[in-house]
Amino acid sequence: MVRGLRILITNHFLRGRTGSELYVCELATNLLSRGHSPIVYSPQLGHTARELRDATVPVVDNLDAIGAAPDLIHGQHHVETMSALLRFPNAPAVFFCHGWLPWEETPPKHPRILHYVAVDDACLDRLVSESGIAEERVSVILNSVDLEQFRPRDPLPAKPSRALVFSNGAKETTHLGSVREACRRTGLTLDVIGYAAGNVAERPQDVLGQYDIVFAKARCALEAMAVGSAVVLCDVKGAGPMVTSGALDQLRRLNFGIRTLREKINAEVLEKQIARYDAADAAVVTRRIRDTAGREPAIDQITALYEQVISDFNSDGARDHDAEARAEAAYLRDLTRHFEAELSSILTSRTFVWRKRMLNLPVVGPVLSSIARKFWK
């Protein structure tokens, strides 16, 4: 029997149900089912790590716990990716960028990162147009949905009656109040799923089909479309359109994410999008999502990339160890400056929550503590 690939997947944390954490869970369990050997590394473990271990995927918060070098590093989040590269100096890597804004998604540069992946066109621009990654070294692999888990609901009614906000950031001080007012004006009952609302759904696939309209973005929006709900793009950063069949291709290239949230959040904007509800068109959207956004083809793309990167690495001949050492030194040289700039912008809020979050980062705790004290005098 041919041994599958040993893939080390990194992520900043494995505590909850954010997009990158769920991505890791689904990727690792799919790789395992295909005969590969995924290992997941994160310095911050919690609920998601337990889910992975329950699925018999090895999870570590210390890279020294891994006794055999991986064939390839699937890097997510720059500190953890560089940690893995330093710990396993003979492994090639790919780096996946999942977001336009988060500091964790900053792409690291290293000769053994042979390829980069963006999950949408905004992330592609972050890699190529902001970070200097050569375009021929970047692919776009759009996010996908597990069609076996997110099954189609019964046909939508001609007139909607139930709505849902599906967002970890939804609370009265963000966009929830505006959604609630828009739903009141249009006669919709409203429920909320998400971390900030204190109502995390462990299995959203079991509840999404109960709602005619779902207010969501990115992964949450994709899952709602897969089950057959009409979707209005909306989240903390802004409001977007009702997803229609005519705009679907363009919106999916943007992962139904930040570049689609162009309107200011208020009840008037959302009320106009609710008025665009069309049960027949929403059904077309669902059929096309189910035809083009399934999980299996996406995993096929990812594993094909793994194999190509490993082949390229093994056939490249002599390594430039000096270039690798210089890349590592440059990364470490700039790390404090990077966190200083990040803290400076975040700390303007001077909130206890952000203070605690940033100081609890285990990878660079001492560095962050010393920097933070300068700002919190």
N, C-alpha and C positions, 0 to 999 in steps of 0.2 A: 504493500500500500504506500502511495506517495504521501509524504508528510505535507500538510498544508503550511501556509506561511505563519510565522510567529510575528505578530504585529503589536507593537507597543503604542497605545493611544494615550495622549496626554490631554488633560483639561484642568482649568484653574480650580474648579471645585466640583464636588459630586454630592451636594447636600439636598437639592430640591428639584423642582421641575421646570428649570429654565430651558431655553432652546438648545444650547450646546450640550447640556447634561443629557437631555432626552436623545439628542443626536448620537451621543456616545453610546448610550444604552442600546439603541436600535442597531447601530453599526456593529457593536461588539457581539450582540446576540445573533445577528445575521451572519457575521463571519464565523462564529462558532458552529452554527447550523450547517455551514458549507464545508466544514472540516478544517478550518484554520484555527489558530491558537491566539486569540486576542488577549492582551494584558492591558489593564487600564491603570494609569498613574495619575494621582492628584494629591497635592498636599493637604487638601481639605475634604475630608470624607464625612458622609452622613447617610441620609435616606437613600439617595440614588446609588451610592456604593453598596448598600445592603441589597438593593434590588439586583444589581449586577452579580453579587456573590450568590444570591438565591438562584440565579440563572447559571451558576457554575462558571462565571467569568472571573479570573483572578483580578483582584484589585489591591493596589499597594499605595501607601503614602510615603514610602522610602524606596528609592530606586535600587538600593543595595539588597533589597529583598528579592530581586529578580536574579535567579541563578544562571540563566542562559541568555546570551545576547539576542535581541530581536533581529529578524531579517530586515525590518523596516520600521521607522518611527513615523506614525501618523500624528503630526503635531497640531495641537490646537492650543492657542494662548502662548505668548512668546516666552515668558519665564520658564514655564514647564517644558516647552519644546527645547529650549537651549539647555536646560538641566539634563534632559534625556540625551541630547547630542554630546554633552560633556561626559556623561556617565558611560555611554556606549560609543566609543570613538571609531568603531568600524562599521557603524550602521548608517545607511542612507536615510533620507527623510523626505516627506511631503508635508507642506503646511497648509491647513485649511483656514480660511478667513471667513467668519460668520457674521461680521457686523461692520458697519461704517463708523460707528462712534466709540465702542468700548476700547479702553486703553489696552485691555488684554489681547485684542485682536491685531495689535501692531505687528506687522510681519518681521520676524528676525531674519538676518542675512547670514548665511553660512554656506561654504562650498558643498557641504553634504546635503543641504536642502536642494534637491534637484528639480523640484516642481512645486508650484503653488496652485491652490484651488480656491476659487471664489464661489460663493453660493448664489450670487446674483451680480447684476451689472454694476451696482454701486460698489460692492466689494472688489470687483474687477478694477474699477477706477482707483480705489484705495491702494491696491497692490501696484498697478502700473503707473498711474499718474501722480501719486503722492509718495510712493515708497521706492520707486526706481527699479521695480522688478521687470525684467525684459518680457515683453508680451508673449513671446514664443514659449516662455516657461510657465505660463498661466493658463489654466483651463477653467471653464465655468461648469460646475455640476449642480444643477438646480435642486432645491430641496424636494423631498418626496414624502409620500404618505403610505402607511400600511393599509392597503385596500381590504385585507382580510379582517382587520380590526375595525376600520371605519366603514361600516356597511351602509348602503343607501337606505334612507328613510322612505316612508310613504310619500306620495306626491304632495307638494305644498298646496295649501288652500289658495283660493283666488284672492282672498284678503287676509293679510297677516294678523295674528292676534298675540303671539308670544315672542318676546325678544330676550336676548342674552348678551351680556358683556362678558367676553372671554379674554381675560388679560390679567397677568400678575400685578400690573401697576394700577389697576382700577380701584379708585377710592374717591370719596366726595371732593377731596382737594385736588384731584387731577381731572380726568375727563368724565367721571361717572355722573356728576351732577348734571352736566349738559345732556348726556344720553338719557338720563332719567326724565328730564324736562321734555325732550323731544318725543320720548315714548308717551308721556302723559298727554301731550298735545295730539298725538295721533292714535290714541286709544290702545296702545300696546302695554301689556303687562311685562315687567322686566325683572330678570334674575341676574346674578353676578357669580362668575367663577373666577377665582384667582387668589394669589397669595395675599396681596394687600387687603383684600376684602374678607380674609379669614375663611375662605371657602375653596380650598384646593380640591380639584377633582382628580382622584387617582386614575380614573378611567373615563376621560371625557367622551370616548366613543360610545359610552352607554347613555349619555345625556344629551349630546348635541342634537340628535334627531328630534328632540321634543320642541325645538324652537324654529320659528319661521324665519326670523332675521337674527343674525349674529353680528355683533360689533367686535371686530378683532383685527389683527394684523399678522403678517408673516406666517409662521407655522400654525398658529391658532386659526387663522383665516383659511389656510389650505385644508386643514382637517374639517372645518365646518362646511366648506364647499364639497368635499369628498362625500359627506353624508347627505347633502342635498339642501342645506339651508341657504337662503340668500344672505350675502355678506356685504356689510358696509365696513370699509376699511377705517379703522379708528383706534387710537391709542394715546398714550400720554403726550407724544410729540405733536399730534395734530389729527385732523380728520381728512379722509380721502373719499373716493367715490364708492357707490354701490358697484360691486364687481359684475359687469355684464359680459355677454359673449363677445361683443365687439371689441372690448378693451382687454379681454382676458390675456392674450398672448403678451402684450406689453406689460401688464401688471405682474404677470408671473416672472418675467425676466427681471423684475425689480423685487421679487420675493414678497410682493404685497407689503413692502416694508417702508422704511423711512422716506424714500423718494416719492412714495405715493400719498404721503400724509401732508399735503400742501396747504390745506385750509386751516384757519384758526378754529379751535373747538368751541362751538356754541350750539345752542338748540336749533337756531334757524338753519344753519348749514346741515345739520343732521336730519332735520325735518324734511329738507328738500331731497336728501338721498333716500329716506324712507319712502317718499312719494314715488320713487323710481322702481319700487318693488314690482316684479313681473315674474309670476310663478313659472311660466313657460320658459322664459329666458334663463332663470336660475337653474332649471332642469338641464338646459343645454350646457351651461357652465359645469354642472356636476358631471355630465357625460364626458366632456372633454378633459376635465381633471382626472377622471378615472381612466381615461384612455392614455393619458400622457404623463401622469405624475406618480405612477406606482413605485413602490419601494424596490422591487427586484431589479428593474433596469438600472436604477441608480447604483445599487450595490455592484452590478456588473461593471459599470463604468469605473467605480472606485477600485475594484480588485484588478481590473485590466491596467489601471494606472500604477498600482503597486508593482505588478509584475514588470511593467515597462521600466519603472524607476530602478528596481533591483537589477534588471538586465543591463541597463545603461551604466549603473554604478560598477558592476562587475566587469564590464568590458572597457571601461575608461582607461585602464592601465595605471600608471604611477599616480599616486595621490600627491597633492601639494599640501604637505603638512604645515608648511610655513603660512600659507594662505588661511588654513583653518585656524591656526593659532592666532593670527592677526584678527580674524573675524571674531573670535572669542574674546580677545582683549578689547576690541572696539565695543563689543556689546556690553561688557562689564564696565568699561570706561563711561559709557553713556547711560548706564542704568540709573544711577542716582539722579542725574539731571532729568531723566525721563519721569521718574517718580516725583521729583520736586515740582516739575511743571504740572503734573497731574494733581498733586495735592493742592497746589496754589489755586487752581481753578475750582476744585471741589470744596475746599475749606472756606470759601466765601460764604457758604451757607451756614458754617459753624454749627452744624447739627450734631447731636450726640450719636445718632445712628451712623453717620458717615465717619465720625471719629473712630467709633468702635470697629466698623468694618475695615477701614484702612489699617488701623494699628494691629488688627488680628491677622493680617496677611502673614502666613508663616514663613514664606520663602525669603522675604526681605524685611522681617519684623524689626530687627535692630536698626536698619537703615531708615525705615519709615518712622520709627519712634523718634529718632534724633531729628529728622527733618520736621516732623509734626510739631515737636516742642518749640521750634523756631516760630511756627505760625500761630501757636496757641498761647503765646506768652500773655 
